[in-house]
């Protein structure tokens, strides 16, 4: 009897396998043919949930419905800015390892502010001089795409595109075949001689279409009916900076971008701060995939697509504005167009997509105050001025402070050494002085982090941002709800708190199954996961771990 049941069981298994084979059961290829990294700047995790019901069926909701959604992904360092975010995703390492500790940093010995990708040893390719002086010169670690190139002896094709030069450059790494970013002066896509001596013919043809002018010749109107913005602050309100004092729809982009007495010259930088920048980016990404033949052979290729419009719009209008909602809903349509192109031309089983963000954003302090939530602006210029006066009173005349950059104060170490003042002593006094300012929760001298390894919390996040060559002498941490005031912008990010560090992460395509994961993961885990899935070495400074849920 037992033997008979066993035979029936194995017969059923054989019949089932035969049935699946006859139906063409899905067996993914050994490796994806194309990895697509979609990184949106200034998109918080909660915004995905907030707009989920308003997304179309085939855009971001398709990723959610058919992919693996990690609901608790976050960056584990202090200064949550754009450049460190892109670099951490690409390298699988914290800023203290890959070297991009912030968007820019101060170099006291040269008395100079250094932008993370600026490189005076290269020349522009296809654009204006200033816009083209960029490369991954300051990125100290390899990226996933670098290892992909190395493992294939250069046969993998690696590209990146983004309106911001650093987002595309840091996402692509050192060995990329092509990286393209936007030139404010010409309204064209450009590169630098680090990658190519001149733009390929197809790129010149694409620029000749003058899409940037077309976008700026049309007004920015809401894409949806008013009911789709029901949970936003009123379109007309006192909280937003807007454009030239106007902070409500519609925006006359032609007028805003016109300059000169006759109005014929154009300020193409305006395009960056509209949702059409994302549409423009999608168009070039599709052109790159088509013209460079990505995903068309058995060797895995890579493209990073960096959407940056939400960053500018968030700073100018805030995360709860109608403008930000419109940008996210329009981005959904761009993602829909991109996914359709990828699925139609390469196939879902051949692509591996990750969709995430480089950082979040804090709510506008004035909105929080109106709701009686503690918040405010940290006036860094006032703090710097008063600190200089304090040190002069303490130690006598002298340029004791070299500068301020990204919540860090840089001291004049040469003067301090000549005056025979112990550096640790003055760092301690500066930290104690700064803690008195409104909005400052703590101030730390950086010497405390040179030989210590704190287990967790904000101190660990500061260590993850610490670089002896690029970090300041004292760093300040602000209270939740407080942001640095930056020009006309009404809010900012750059903190370790949830609003800035917690971002969406969705995987889609190839062997990815439908799932929701609630455990906490580090954004440095993305590169380790990619390397494991594509069977290439980890980036050389990688500290992340593979997300095991994707290997079932």
GIRA-V326750 format. One line per field, one symbol per residue. phi: phi as a letter, one per 30 degrees, with the letter a starting at -180 (. if undefined). psi: psi as a letter, one per 30 degrees, with the letter a starting at -180 (. if undefined). A space follows every 50 residues. Layout:
phi = ???
psi = ???
This chain:
phi = .ddddddddddddddddddddddiedbddebddbccccbcdhbdeddddd cedcdddccddddddcccccdbcadcbdcdcddeddddddcibdedcdjc dadabccedchbdcdecdbdccbdbjbddddcdbadecdcbdcedddddd dchiddcbbabaddddddddddidcddabbbccddcicdbbbddcadadd eddddddddhdddddddcdccedbdeddcdccdeecadccdichicbbdd cdddddcdbidciddbcddeeecbddddddddddedddeddcidicbdcd cbbcccccedddddddcjdcddddddddddeedddeddddddddcbjedc cbcbcabdlcadddedddddcicealcdcdddddddddddddddcjeldd cdlbahibcccddddddddhcedddddddddddddddejddabbddddcd bbbddaidddddedcdbedbdddbccccdeicbddbhddcaabibddeec cdbdbbcajhcdcdabccddbcdddddddedddchbddedcecdbddddd cd
psi = eeeeeeeeeeeeeeeeeeeeefghkjjllelkfkkjjjjkkhjleffeee geffllfgbeeeeeffajjjfhklkhleiileeeeeeeeefgllefeffi flellkjeefhkkkkegkjfgllljgaleeffiklhefjflllefeeeee fghgfkkkllkkekeeeeefeeaeglfkkklkjfefglklalfeekflkl eeeeeeeffheeeeefflljlkflleffgfgllkejlgfleajhfkhlll kjeeeefkllefgflkjffeeeglffeeeeeeeeeeeeeeffhkggagkk lkkkjjjfefeeeeeeflfgleeeeeeeeeeeeeeeeeeeeeeefekeff kjkkkalflbkllkeeeeefggkklakkieeeeeeeeeeeeeeeglklif keakkhgkkklieeeeeefhkkeeeeeeeeeeefffkkfkelkkkfffff gljkeaaeeeeeeffkkefflaekkkkllkfklkkjbfkfllbhlgleff fjlljkkkacgklklkkflklkfffeeeeeeeeghlllkfgkflkkjffg g.
